[in-house]
């Protein structure tokens, strides 16, 4: 028997995962609003863009964000093609530190051409003291840590994801 060939990741389930991105006339079961900006005063916006190895914008990536700070377990999904600027945008709350780890979000990137999805984390630049003690973040070479630390903006945080190249985001082998 021969081994089954690998298949690239999506967008073969677009109608169920990110239907708005592909102009289906129904809403996704899971979206980018993990908490409502209208209902939660602690709501922040997490945003960014996904780039390929040549620095070109990837208009059809899908991202999932997971967070668990022992008080709230939140999950969101968003396709970059849903936004006119091809950004990913999530509305959530900033997680708390758990077990001495710096506050962070788990990020999964799905996109065409990948055989498996990519895992990374999003840390917060205004948590320098906790970031300095985080065991996972400190396993990343110091000159590459900035690729997974989101910059504070006026309405939340911003972190671009680079799939390859000089600014390649640090991805974890899970």
C-alpha positions in Angstrom: 0.0 0.0 0.0 1.2 3.5 -0.8 1.0 6.4 1.6 -1.9 8.8 1.1 -0.5 12.0 -0.3 -0.6 15.2 1.8 -3.3 17.8 1.2 -2.9 21.5 1.6 -4.9 23.4 4.2 -8.2 24.8 2.9 -10.1 26.9 2.0 -12.2 23.8 1.3 -14.5 24.4 4.3 -15.0 28.1 3.6 -18.7 27.9 3.6 -18.7 26.6 7.2 -15.6 28.3 8.6 -15.5 31.8 7.1 -18.7 32.1 4.9 -18.7 35.9 4.9 -15.2 36.0 3.3 -16.5 34.0 0.4 -19.8 35.9 0.1 -22.1 33.1 1.3 -25.4 34.5 2.6 -25.1 33.2 6.2 -23.0 34.0 9.2 -20.2 31.8 10.7 -21.0 29.9 13.8 -17.8 31.3 15.4 -16.6 34.8 14.6 -14.1 37.4 15.6 -16.1 38.9 18.4 -15.0 36.9 21.5 -16.5 39.6 23.7 -18.7 42.5 22.6 -17.1 45.9 22.5 -20.6 47.3 23.4 -21.0 45.1 26.4 -17.5 44.8 28.0 -15.5 47.9 28.9 -12.4 45.8 29.0 -12.7 44.8 25.4 -9.6 45.2 23.3 -9.0 44.8 19.6 -6.3 42.5 18.3 -5.4 43.1 14.6 -2.8 42.5 12.0 -2.1 41.2 8.5 -0.6 38.0 7.2 2.3 38.2 4.7 4.1 35.7 2.5 7.8 35.2 2.1 8.0 38.0 -0.5 6.2 40.4 1.8 3.0 40.2 -0.1 -0.3 40.4 1.7 -2.2 37.0 2.0 -5.8 37.8 1.4 -7.3 34.5 2.3 -5.7 33.2 5.5 -7.8 32.1 8.4 -6.8 32.6 12.0 -8.1 31.1 15.2 -7.4 32.7 18.5 -7.6 30.7 21.7 -7.3 32.0 25.3 -7.7 30.5 28.7 -6.7 32.4 31.8 -8.6 30.1 34.2 -11.4 32.6 34.4 -12.4 32.9 30.8 -12.0 30.4 28.0 -12.5 32.2 24.7 -12.2 31.2 21.0 -12.5 33.2 17.8 -12.0 32.6 14.1 -11.6 35.2 11.3 -10.6 35.1 7.6 -8.4 37.9 6.4 -10.6 38.3 3.2 -13.5 39.4 5.4 -11.9 42.8 6.0 -11.4 45.3 3.2 -7.8 45.8 4.2 -7.2 42.0 4.5 -6.6 42.3 8.2 -7.5 39.9 10.9 -9.4 41.6 13.7 -10.5 40.1 17.0 -12.4 41.7 19.9 -11.5 40.1 23.2 -10.3 40.9 26.7 -6.6 40.8 27.6 -5.9 37.5 29.4 -4.5 37.3 32.9 -1.2 35.7 33.9 -1.7 32.0 34.8 0.9 29.9 36.5 3.6 32.5 36.1 3.2 32.7 32.3 3.0 36.1 30.7 -0.5 36.9 29.3 -0.8 35.6 25.8 -3.1 34.3 23.1 -2.6 31.1 21.2 -2.8 31.7 17.5 -3.3 29.2 14.7 -2.8 30.2 11.1 -4.5 28.2 8.2 -3.8 29.1 4.6 -3.5 27.8 1.1 -0.3 25.9 0.3 0.3 24.7 3.9 0.4 21.0 4.6 -0.4 21.7 8.3 -1.5 24.8 10.1 1.0 27.0 12.0 1.0 27.6 15.7 2.3 30.8 17.4 1.5 33.0 20.4 0.7 36.6 20.8 2.3 38.3 23.8 1.7 41.9 24.8 4.4 44.6 24.8 3.1 46.3 27.9 3.7 43.1 30.0 7.5 43.5 29.9 8.1 42.2 33.5 6.0 39.0 33.0 7.3 38.6 29.4 10.9 38.5 30.9 9.9 35.6 33.1 7.8 33.6 30.7 9.5 30.2 30.1 8.1 29.7 26.6 8.9 33.2 25.4 12.4 32.9 26.8 13.1 29.8 24.7 12.8 32.0 21.6 16.0 33.7 20.5 16.0 37.3 21.8 16.4 38.8 18.4 13.2 37.0 17.2 10.9 37.6 20.2 9.6 40.8 18.7 7.9 38.7 16.0 5.4 37.4 18.6 5.0 40.5 20.8 2.0 42.7 19.8 2.5 46.4 19.8 0.1 48.6 21.8 -2.2 50.8 19.7 -4.8 53.4 20.6 -7.6 50.7 20.6 -5.8 47.5 21.4 -2.8 45.6 20.0 -1.4 44.9 16.5 0.9 42.1 15.4 1.6 41.2 11.8 2.3 37.6 10.9 5.1 36.8 8.4 5.0 33.2 7.1 8.6 33.3 5.8 11.4 35.7 5.1 13.5 38.1 7.2 10.7 39.0 9.6 9.3 35.4 9.8 7.1 35.0 12.8 8.2 32.4 15.3 6.1 29.3 15.0 6.0 26.4 17.4 6.2 22.7 16.6 3.3 21.3 18.6 
